[in-house]
Structure formats: structure tokens, C-alpha cells
């Protein structure tokens, strides 16, 4: 199962980052649409944060595990970054709704 935990700062109502780990196990390697979907969404979000927003994102990508955190003080960049990570969060919730046996999305409040 894929586990995606989003870190939410209650006082600012912002997503500070996420940890995504595991494998869906829906199908064999190279044919697992849940793993492919999650991988594509997460890498696209990180690329958007780094290349489009040019925000300070610390990302760690290893086999089966991806983590990222956002630390942005600039108001415009922060708003843009939140649009990207909230879109990622909504997309992951959609995957969880469709493939609940293969992905779990949670929030931790900080």
C-alpha cells in the first residue's frame, strides 16, 4: 500500500510538505497504474515547486519513498506553492477514493 502523509500547519492553514512511501501492489512492476499515477503526480508537483515557483523546497527521492518540505516567506511564491501542493493533495484524495485498497492519504497537524 502507498501511504501519503501531508503535513499541515493549522495556524497558517498551509501544507508544509509530505511523505509518500510504499508500493501499491495493484499489478506487477511497470503495469501498476496506482504507482505510476502517484509517482507522476508527486514528481510533477516537486518540479512545479522548483522550476515554476522557484521556492525553497527540500526534496528527497529514493526507491519507494519521496519526502518534501516547503519553506517560503515570500507571499506570492507561498500562494503559488500552496496551489501546487493543494492540487497534489486533492489528486491523491481522488486516487484514494478510487483505489482505497492501494493508497492511504493522511494529514498530520503541526
FENBELCOR-V795368 format. One record per residue. SS is DSSP state (hx for helix, st for strand, lp for the rest). PHI is phi in degrees with one decimal (999 if undefined). OMEGA is omega in whole degrees, 0 to 359 (999 if undefined). Layout:
ss=<SS | SS>
phi=<PHI | PHI>
omega=<OMEGA | OMEGA>
This chain:
ss=<lp | st | st | st | st | st | st | st | st | lp | lp | lp | lp | st | st | st | st | st | st | st | st | lp | lp | lp | lp | lp | lp | lp | lp | lp | lp | lp | hx | hx | hx | hx | hx | hx | hx | hx | hx | hx | hx | hx | hx | hx | hx | hx | hx | hx | hx | hx | hx | lp | lp | lp | st | st | st | st | st | st | lp | lp | st | st | st | st | st | st | lp | lp | lp | lp | hx | hx | hx | hx | hx | hx | hx | hx | hx | hx | hx | hx | hx | hx | hx | hx | hx | hx | hx | hx | hx | hx | hx | hx | lp | lp | lp | lp | st | st | st | st | st | st | st | lp>
phi=<999 | -88.6 | -118.6 | -119.9 | -113.4 | -97.9 | -98.2 | -116.2 | -94.5 | -60.9 | -65.3 | -107.2 | 61.3 | -119.1 | -83.8 | -92.4 | 163.9 | -158.6 | -123.9 | -123.4 | -146.9 | 98.4 | -131.8 | -66.1 | 72.5 | -74.7 | -152.6 | -69.7 | -52.4 | 92.0 | -125.2 | -84.2 | -70.4 | -70.4 | -60.1 | -63.3 | -64.7 | -62.3 | -58.5 | -63.0 | -63.4 | -67.0 | -66.2 | -63.0 | -64.7 | -63.2 | -61.0 | -62.5 | -63.9 | -75.8 | -90.2 | -84.6 | -77.1 | 56.0 | -94.7 | -82.7 | -113.9 | -104.6 | -119.3 | -130.8 | -121.1 | -133.2 | -55.9 | 86.8 | -139.7 | -134.7 | -132.1 | -149.3 | -133.4 | -118.2 | -135.2 | -133.8 | -96.4 | -66.3 | -60.2 | -65.0 | -62.6 | -63.4 | -62.6 | -64.5 | -62.3 | -65.7 | -61.4 | -67.8 | -72.0 | -70.3 | -64.7 | -59.2 | -59.0 | -62.6 | -64.5 | -66.4 | -62.0 | -62.7 | -64.8 | -62.2 | -62.7 | -81.7 | -128.8 | -61.0 | -79.2 | -122.2 | -145.6 | -129.7 | -114.0 | -131.5 | -127.2 | -113.5 | -97.2 | -120.3>
omega=<174 | 177 | 179 | 180 | 179 | 181 | 189 | 176 | 185 | 185 | 180 | 182 | 182 | 170 | 182 | 182 | 181 | 172 | 180 | 183 | 175 | 178 | 184 | 182 | 180 | 181 | 181 | 181 | 179 | 181 | 184 | 185 | 178 | 177 | 180 | 180 | 181 | 180 | 181 | 181 | 184 | 180 | 177 | 179 | 179 | 177 | 178 | 178 | 183 | 189 | 183 | 182 | 184 | 180 | 179 | 179 | 177 | 183 | 177 | 181 | 176 | 181 | 177 | 182 | 174 | 177 | 173 | 174 | 180 | 176 | 185 | 179 | 180 | 186 | 181 | 180 | 179 | 178 | 179 | 179 | 180 | 176 | 180 | 184 | 175 | 174 | 175 | 180 | 179 | 179 | 179 | 176 | 177 | 177 | 179 | 179 | 183 | 186 | 188 | 178 | 187 | 181 | 178 | 180 | 180 | 176 | 169 | 179 | 181 | 999>
